[in-house]
Amino acid sequence: MSLLKAKLASQVPDLKDRVRNLGKNHGSKVISEVSVEQVLGGMRGIKSLICDTSEVGLDYGLVIRGIPILELTEKLPEDVLWLMLTGSLPTEEESKDLQKEINGRMDVPDYIWNILNAFPADAHPMNMLSALVTALGYDSKFRREYDKGLKKDLYWEYTLEDSLDLIAKMPVIASAIYRKRFGKGEMIKPSKDLDWGANYAYMLGIDGNLEEWYKLMRMYMVVHCDHESGNVSAFTSHVVGSALSDAYYSLAAGLNGLAGPLHGLANQECLKFVIELLNHFGKVPSDDELRSFAKERLDKGLVIPGYGHAVLRVTDPRFTASLDWGKKVIPNDDRFVVVEKLFNIVPQLLIEQGKAKDPWPNVDAATGALLYHYGVKEFEYYTVIFSVSRALGICSQLILSRAMGEPITRPKSVTMDWLEKAVNK
């Protein structure tokens, strides 16, 4: 038994007891009310999900199991996976054991490559990723055991098995998609000597300062790994998983949500805006030029990509992590210089014009410029990188959901007539 599985096995009974006690002793207690605005507005802010892996506070941003994300940016993604699942960071022995466990699961079956090679040359990378993740489900251990009559108490164990298999293979298939879709040559096999994040960076085949590139990819994987369970990708995966669909179906469903322009495409939109600025001015604009450009854009009713957040009322700490990286490592990169200038100008401009409740940048305002600097210049691929990272959080949430024995998700819908009658009583 792996050290991670043993650790979880020791914690699951207490988790089940907590769920039982809450339901038995406090099942009828009201914890949240629902307004018409929330019903009409995408259920925003309704407290109706359990998510222990992370929380996002209005005034402090992402926290993973009680640890602010800025304190985790130099950790390995595997260590943060352990943290999300168990509530504590691993020891050195536990970390190495998990790395070994993941590295041993990276082999991808040949039928996956046959599917990849059958795609049209101009297929969208997210179409490819979603299809390959679903196809990997052919080897689902959970589904195989469920069909044999798997006991409910063991659901989490086989969900863990599927999740580790899936997490291990995500960088392999994602890098192969990159190399095929954008004509980079043959796929690169994973190295058994590298950690998960560095392996992904290695398999992309990017030239340049590999030590920096590996560190950046590790940080990217950490800061994008989770963001509660109410966002589109996590919530979609949760709903699908609640039907006892395996981890492959569940993650693929979430990735299909992540592919939507309102969810996972923001980083490429932000970078497009930065590059458009550089092209417009033919150089890095001065502060005055940039302020005038931004003001004119806002006066036309347009947004500044990357500024304002649906949840946060402070600068996204994940943006801070990316900004700090850029200042230390690529301070003179033109695209990064524009990112930094926008940060110094746009929030104050938005405050002056009263254009946003939250005028501060989110993570998407900076990450694209970092990826572009190191050679990943294909905007369509950025959501795939996001997906590889988010698999850590989505799979962790699914494992814990199975450990808690959560039922199928089934909220109640109402008609417009019912809603109109309810508000006019």
C-alpha positions as CSV (number, residue, x, y, z in Angstrom):
1,M,0.0,0.0,0.0
2,S,1.3,3.4,-0.9
3,L,2.0,5.9,1.9
4,L,-0.8,8.2,0.5
5,K,-3.3,5.5,0.5
6,A,-2.4,4.4,4.0
7,K,-2.6,8.0,5.2
8,L,-6.1,8.4,3.7
9,A,-7.2,5.0,5.1
10,S,-6.4,6.3,8.6
11,Q,-8.4,9.5,8.0
12,V,-11.5,8.3,6.2
13,P,-13.4,6.8,9.2
14,D,-13.2,10.1,11.1
15,L,-14.4,12.0,8.0
16,K,-17.4,9.7,7.7
17,D,-18.2,10.2,11.4
18,R,-18.1,14.0,10.9
19,V,-20.6,13.7,8.0
20,R,-22.9,11.4,10.0
21,N,-22.8,13.6,13.1
22,L,-23.6,16.8,11.1
23,G,-26.5,15.2,9.3
24,K,-27.9,13.5,12.5
25,N,-27.5,16.4,14.9
26,H,-27.9,19.5,12.7
27,G,-29.6,18.3,9.5
28,S,-32.5,20.8,9.7
29,K,-30.4,23.8,10.6
30,V,-30.6,26.6,7.9
31,I,-27.1,27.9,6.9
32,S,-28.0,30.0,3.8
33,E,-30.9,31.7,2.2
34,V,-31.4,32.0,-1.6
35,S,-32.4,35.3,-3.3
36,V,-34.1,35.8,-6.7
37,E,-30.9,37.5,-7.8
38,Q,-29.0,34.3,-7.1
39,V,-31.5,32.1,-8.9
40,L,-31.3,34.3,-12.0
41,G,-27.5,34.8,-11.6
42,G,-26.0,31.4,-12.0
43,M,-26.5,30.4,-8.3
44,R,-23.6,32.7,-7.4
45,G,-22.8,32.7,-3.7
46,I,-25.2,30.0,-2.6
47,K,-23.6,27.9,0.1
48,S,-24.5,24.4,-0.9
49,L,-21.3,22.4,-1.5
50,I,-18.7,20.8,0.7
51,C,-15.1,21.4,-0.4
52,D,-12.2,20.7,2.0
53,T,-9.4,20.9,-0.5
54,S,-9.4,24.7,-0.7
55,E,-11.4,27.9,0.0
56,V,-11.4,31.3,-1.6
57,G,-11.9,34.3,0.7
58,L,-13.2,37.6,-0.6
59,D,-10.4,39.5,1.2
60,Y,-7.5,37.0,1.0
61,G,-7.9,34.7,-2.0
62,L,-7.0,31.1,-2.4
63,V,-6.1,29.0,0.6
64,I,-5.2,25.3,0.3
65,R,-6.1,23.4,3.5
66,G,-5.5,26.5,5.7
67,I,-2.3,27.5,3.9
68,P,-2.3,30.7,1.7
69,I,-1.3,29.9,-1.8
70,L,1.6,32.3,-1.7
71,E,3.2,30.0,0.9
72,L,3.0,27.1,-1.5
73,T,4.5,28.4,-4.7
74,E,7.8,26.7,-4.2
75,K,6.3,23.4,-3.3
76,L,6.1,20.5,-5.7
77,P,2.7,19.9,-7.2
78,E,2.7,16.4,-5.8
79,D,3.2,17.9,-2.3
80,V,0.2,20.1,-2.8
81,L,-1.8,17.1,-4.1
82,W,-0.9,15.3,-0.8
83,L,-1.9,18.5,1.1
84,M,-5.3,18.7,-0.6
85,L,-6.1,15.1,0.2
86,T,-4.8,14.7,3.7
87,G,-4.8,18.2,5.2
88,S,-1.0,18.4,5.8
89,L,2.1,18.7,3.7
90,P,4.0,15.4,3.2
91,T,7.3,14.5,4.9
92,E,10.3,14.0,2.6
93,E,9.7,10.3,2.6
94,E,6.0,10.7,1.8
95,S,6.8,13.2,-1.0
96,K,9.3,10.8,-2.6
97,D,6.9,7.9,-2.3
98,L,4.2,9.8,-4.1
99,Q,6.6,11.0,-6.8
100,K,7.6,7.3,-7.4
101,E,3.9,6.3,-7.4
102,I,3.0,8.9,-10.1
103,N,6.1,8.2,-12.2
104,G,5.2,4.5,-12.2
105,R,1.8,5.3,-13.7
106,M,2.9,7.4,-16.7
107,D,2.7,4.8,-19.4
108,V,0.0,5.6,-21.9
109,P,-1.7,2.8,-23.9
110,D,-1.2,2.7,-27.7
111,Y,-4.9,3.1,-28.4
112,I,-4.7,6.7,-27.1
113,W,-2.1,7.6,-29.6
114,N,-4.2,6.1,-32.4
115,I,-7.1,8.3,-31.3
116,L,-4.8,11.4,-31.2
117,N,-3.4,10.7,-34.7
118,A,-6.9,10.4,-36.1
119,F,-7.8,14.1,-35.2
120,P,-7.9,16.7,-38.0
121,A,-4.7,18.7,-38.2
122,D,-6.5,21.9,-37.0
123,A,-8.5,20.4,-34.2
124,H,-8.7,22.5,-31.0
125,P,-6.3,21.2,-28.3
126,M,-9.1,21.1,-25.8
127,N,-11.2,18.8,-28.1
128,M,-8.2,16.5,-28.2
129,L,-7.6,16.5,-24.4
130,S,-11.3,15.9,-23.6
131,A,-11.5,13.0,-25.9
132,L,-8.2,11.4,-24.7
133,V,-9.1,11.7,-21.1
134,T,-12.5,10.1,-21.7
135,A,-10.8,7.3,-23.8
136,L,-8.4,6.6,-20.9
137,G,-11.5,5.5,-19.0
138,Y,-11.4,2.2,-20.8
139,D,-8.9,1.2,-18.1
140,S,-10.9,2.5,-15.1
141,K,-10.3,0.4,-12.1
142,F,-13.3,1.9,-10.3
143,R,-15.7,1.0,-13.1
144,R,-14.3,-2.5,-13.3
145,E,-14.7,-3.1,-9.6
146,Y,-18.1,-1.4,-9.4
147,D,-19.4,-3.8,-12.0
148,K,-18.3,-6.7,-9.8
149,G,-20.2,-5.3,-6.8
150,L,-17.8,-3.0,-5.1
151,K,-18.7,-2.1,-1.5
152,K,-19.6,1.6,-1.0
153,D,-16.9,1.9,1.7
154,L,-14.3,1.1,-0.9
155,Y,-15.4,3.6,-3.5
156,W,-12.8,6.1,-2.5
157,E,-9.9,3.6,-2.8
158,Y,-10.6,2.8,-6.4
159,T,-11.3,6.5,-7.2
160,L,-7.9,7.2,-5.8
161,E,-6.4,4.5,-8.1
162,D,-8.1,6.0,-11.1
163,S,-7.1,9.5,-10.1
164,L,-3.5,8.7,-9.6
165,D,-3.4,7.0,-13.0
166,L,-5.1,10.0,-14.6
167,I,-3.0,12.6,-12.9
168,A,0.2,10.7,-13.9
169,K,-0.9,10.5,-17.6
170,M,-2.2,14.1,-18.0
171,P,1.2,15.7,-18.7
172,V,2.1,12.9,-21.1
173,I,-1.0,13.2,-23.3
174,A,-1.1,17.0,-22.9
175,S,2.5,17.4,-24.1
176,A,1.8,14.9,-27.0
177,I,-1.1,17.1,-28.0
178,Y,1.1,20.2,-28.1
179,R,3.8,18.6,-30.2
180,K,1.3,17.0,-32.7
181,R,-1.1,19.9,-33.0
182,F,1.6,22.6,-33.5
183,G,4.1,20.6,-35.6
184,K,6.8,20.3,-32.9
185,G,8.0,16.8,-33.9
186,E,7.7,13.4,-32.3
187,M,6.3,13.2,-28.7
188,I,8.9,13.1,-25.9
189,K,8.7,10.3,-23.4
190,P,8.6,11.2,-19.7
191,S,11.8,11.1,-17.7
192,K,11.8,8.9,-14.6
193,D,14.2,11.3,-12.9
194,L,12.0,14.3,-13.0
195,D,9.0,15.3,-10.8
196,W,5.5,15.7,-12.2
197,G,5.6,19.4,-13.0
198,A,9.2,19.3,-14.4
199,N,8.3,16.3,-16.5
200,Y,5.5,18.1,-18.2
201,A,7.8,21.0,-19.0
202,Y,10.4,18.6,-20.3
203,M,8.0,16.7,-22.5
204,L,6.8,20.0,-24.2
205,G,10.3,20.2,-25.7
206,I,10.9,23.9,-25.0
207,D,14.4,25.1,-25.6
208,G,16.1,27.6,-23.3
209,N,16.9,27.8,-19.6
210,L,15.4,24.5,-18.5
211,E,15.9,25.1,-14.8
212,E,13.8,28.3,-14.9
213,W,11.2,26.6,-17.2
214,Y,10.8,23.7,-14.8
215,K,10.4,26.0,-11.8
216,L,7.8,28.1,-13.6
217,M,5.8,25.0,-14.6
218,R,5.9,23.7,-11.0
219,M,4.6,27.1,-9.8
220,Y,2.0,27.2,-12.5
221,M,0.7,23.7,-11.6
222,V,0.5,24.7,-7.9
223,V,-1.3,28.1,-8.3
224,H,-3.9,26.8,-10.7
225,C,-4.5,23.4,-9.0
226,D,-7.8,24.2,-7.2
227,H,-10.2,27.1,-6.5
228,E,-13.1,25.7,-4.3
229,S,-15.8,23.6,-6.0
230,G,-18.2,26.2,-7.2
231,N,-16.4,27.2,-10.4
232,V,-17.7,25.6,-13.7
233,S,-15.0,22.9,-14.1
234,A,-15.0,21.7,-10.5
235,F,-18.8,21.9,-10.1
236,T,-19.4,20.1,-13.4
237,S,-16.9,17.3,-12.4
238,H,-18.6,17.1,-9.0
239,V,-22.1,16.7,-10.5
240,V,-20.9,14.0,-13.0
241,G,-19.0,12.2,-10.3
242,S,-22.0,12.2,-7.9
243,A,-23.7,9.8,-10.4
244,L,-20.7,7.4,-9.7
245,S,-19.2,8.1,-13.1
246,D,-15.5,7.3,-12.9
247,A,-12.7,9.9,-12.6
248,Y,-12.2,9.9,-16.3
249,Y,-15.8,10.8,-17.2
250,S,-15.8,13.3,-14.3
251,L,-12.6,15.1,-15.2
252,A,-13.5,15.2,-19.0
253,A,-16.8,16.8,-18.2
254,G,-15.1,19.5,-16.1
255,L,-12.5,20.1,-18.8
256,N,-15.4,20.7,-21.3
257,G,-16.5,23.5,-19.0
258,L,-13.0,24.8,-18.7
259,A,-12.9,25.1,-22.5
260,G,-15.7,27.7,-22.3
261,P,-14.6,31.3,-23.0
262,L,-16.1,32.5,-19.7
263,H,-13.9,30.1,-17.7
264,G,-10.6,28.8,-19.0
265,L,-9.8,31.1,-21.9
266,A,-9.1,34.3,-19.9
267,N,-5.4,33.9,-19.8
268,Q,-5.0,33.9,-23.6
269,E,-7.4,36.8,-23.9
270,C,-5.2,38.8,-21.5
271,L,-2.0,38.0,-23.4
272,K,-3.7,38.9,-26.7
273,F,-4.5,42.3,-25.2
274,V,-0.9,42.8,-24.1
275,I,0.4,41.9,-27.5
276,E,-2.2,44.2,-29.2
277,L,-0.9,47.0,-27.0
278,L,2.7,46.4,-28.1
279,N,1.7,46.3,-31.7
280,H,-0.5,49.4,-31.4
281,F,2.4,51.5,-30.0
282,G,5.2,49.7,-31.8
283,K,7.0,49.6,-28.4
284,V,6.5,49.3,-24.7
285,P,4.1,52.3,-24.1
286,S,4.9,54.9,-21.5
287,D,2.7,55.1,-18.4
288,D,0.8,58.2,-19.8
289,E,0.3,56.4,-23.2
290,L,-1.0,53.3,-21.4
291,R,-3.3,55.2,-19.1
292,S,-4.8,57.2,-22.1
293,F,-5.3,54.0,-24.0
294,A,-7.0,52.2,-21.1
295,K,-9.2,55.2,-20.3
296,E,-10.4,55.4,-23.9
297,R,-11.2,51.7,-23.9
298,L,-13.2,52.0,-20.7
299,D,-15.0,55.0,-22.0
300,K,-16.2,52.9,-24.9
301,G,-17.7,50.4,-22.5
302,L,-14.9,47.8,-23.1
303,V,-13.2,45.9,-20.3
304,I,-9.5,45.6,-19.5
305,P,-8.9,41.8,-19.8
306,G,-7.7,40.3,-16.5
307,Y,-9.1,43.0,-14.2
308,G,-12.0,42.3,-11.9
309,H,-12.9,39.0,-10.4
310,A,-16.2,37.2,-9.8
311,V,-15.3,36.4,-6.2
312,L,-12.2,38.3,-5.0
313,R,-12.1,41.8,-3.6
314,V,-8.3,42.0,-3.4
315,T,-5.5,41.3,-5.9
316,D,-5.6,37.6,-6.7
317,P,-2.6,36.1,-4.8
318,R,-2.0,33.9,-7.7
319,F,-1.4,37.0,-9.8
320,T,1.0,38.2,-7.1
321,A,2.9,34.9,-7.4
322,S,3.2,35.4,-11.2
323,L,4.2,39.0,-10.9
324,D,6.9,38.3,-8.3
325,W,8.3,35.6,-10.6
326,G,8.4,38.0,-13.5
327,K,10.1,40.7,-11.5
328,K,12.8,38.2,-10.4
329,V,13.4,36.3,-13.6
330,I,12.2,38.2,-16.7
331,P,12.0,41.8,-15.6
332,N,12.9,43.2,-19.1
333,D,10.6,41.1,-21.2
334,D,8.4,43.5,-23.1
335,R,5.2,41.6,-22.5
336,F,5.9,41.3,-18.8
337,V,6.8,45.0,-18.6
338,V,3.4,45.8,-20.0
339,V,1.7,43.4,-17.5
340,E,3.5,45.2,-14.7
341,K,2.5,48.7,-16.0
342,L,-1.1,47.7,-16.4
343,F,-1.1,46.6,-12.7
344,N,0.3,50.0,-11.7
345,I,-2.3,51.9,-13.8
346,V,-5.6,50.0,-14.4
347,P,-6.8,49.4,-10.8
348,Q,-6.6,53.1,-9.9
349,L,-8.3,54.0,-13.2
350,L,-11.2,51.6,-12.5
351,I,-11.6,53.0,-9.0
352,E,-11.7,56.6,-10.4
353,Q,-14.4,55.6,-12.9
354,G,-16.3,53.3,-10.6
355,K,-16.2,50.6,-13.2
356,A,-15.8,47.5,-11.0
357,K,-16.5,46.3,-7.5
358,D,-13.1,44.6,-7.6
359,P,-10.6,46.6,-9.7
360,W,-7.7,44.3,-9.0
361,P,-6.1,41.8,-11.4
362,N,-6.8,38.0,-11.4
363,V,-4.2,35.3,-12.1
364,D,-4.9,35.4,-15.9
365,A,-3.5,38.9,-16.2
366,A,0.1,37.6,-15.9
367,T,0.5,33.9,-16.6
368,G,0.2,34.2,-20.4
369,A,3.2,36.5,-20.6
370,L,5.3,34.1,-18.6
371,L,4.4,31.1,-20.8
372,Y,5.0,33.2,-23.9
373,H,8.5,34.2,-22.7
374,Y,9.6,30.6,-22.4
375,G,8.4,29.7,-25.9
376,V,4.8,28.5,-25.5
377,K,3.3,31.0,-27.9
378,E,0.3,29.0,-29.1
379,F,-2.6,30.7,-27.4
380,E,-5.0,27.8,-28.1
381,Y,-2.9,25.6,-26.0
382,Y,-3.0,27.6,-22.8
383,T,-6.2,26.1,-21.5
384,V,-4.6,22.6,-21.8
385,I,-1.9,23.7,-19.4
386,F,-4.6,25.0,-17.0
387,S,-6.4,21.7,-17.4
388,V,-3.4,19.6,-16.4
389,S,-3.0,21.7,-13.2
390,R,-6.7,21.7,-12.4
391,A,-6.8,17.9,-12.6
392,L,-5.1,17.8,-9.2
393,G,-7.9,19.7,-7.5
394,I,-10.8,18.1,-9.3
395,C,-9.5,14.5,-8.7
396,S,-8.8,15.4,-5.0
397,Q,-12.3,16.7,-4.6
398,L,-13.8,13.5,-6.2
399,I,-11.7,11.2,-3.9
400,L,-12.9,13.0,-0.8
401,S,-16.5,13.1,-2.0
402,R,-16.4,9.3,-2.4
403,A,-14.8,9.0,1.1
404,M,-17.6,11.1,2.6
405,G,-20.2,9.0,0.8
406,E,-21.9,12.1,-0.8
407,P,-25.1,11.3,-2.7
408,I,-26.0,12.2,-6.2
409,T,-26.4,15.9,-6.8
410,R,-30.1,16.9,-7.4
411,P,-31.1,20.5,-6.8
412,K,-34.6,21.6,-7.4
413,S,-35.5,23.8,-10.4
414,V,-38.5,26.2,-10.6
415,T,-40.4,27.7,-13.4
416,M,-40.5,31.4,-14.2
417,D,-44.2,31.4,-13.3
418,W,-43.4,29.9,-9.9
419,L,-40.7,32.4,-9.3
420,E,-43.0,35.4,-10.2
421,K,-45.7,34.1,-8.0
422,A,-43.3,33.5,-5.1
423,V,-42.0,37.1,-5.2
424,N,-45.5,38.6,-5.4
425,K,-47.0,36.8,-2.4
